[in-house]
Amino acid sequence: MTITTTNNSAKRSLAEIKKFLVATICLEFKKVSQLERNEWIETTLNYHRYKKCYRKDKGIIRQYILKITGSSQAHIDHLIAEFICRGEIKKIIRRKN
């Protein structure tokens, strides 16, 4: 079963995210474009003020991002580290030759 994300999924409370993670253990989500994914991750991290969160809350947010995006843990760690250092996730612009 595949489910697409909604626009307001980035703005859920931590309590809602915990319930969501428990309820969707067996679900798989449809992947979206890299640009949409990175914008959603950045919105989620900004909304929850990720830099100021406690370690436990950061883990919940990280699990949520992993679940929704379907990306690997290493890739999500890289994107979050980029967000922490730069305050944003780099927008990739591909040039066609």
Sequence and secondary structure as in RCSB ss.txt:
>XXXX:A:sequence
MTITTTNNSAKRSLAEIKKFLVATICLEFKKVSQLERNEWIETTLNYHRYKKCYRKDKGIIRQYILKITGSSQAH
IDHLIAEFICRGEIKKIIRRKN
>XXXX:A:secstr
 EE   GGGGG  HHHHHHHHHHTTT EE    HHHHHHHHHHHHHHTTGGGS HHHHHHHHHHHHHHH   HHH
HHHHHHHHHHHSS         
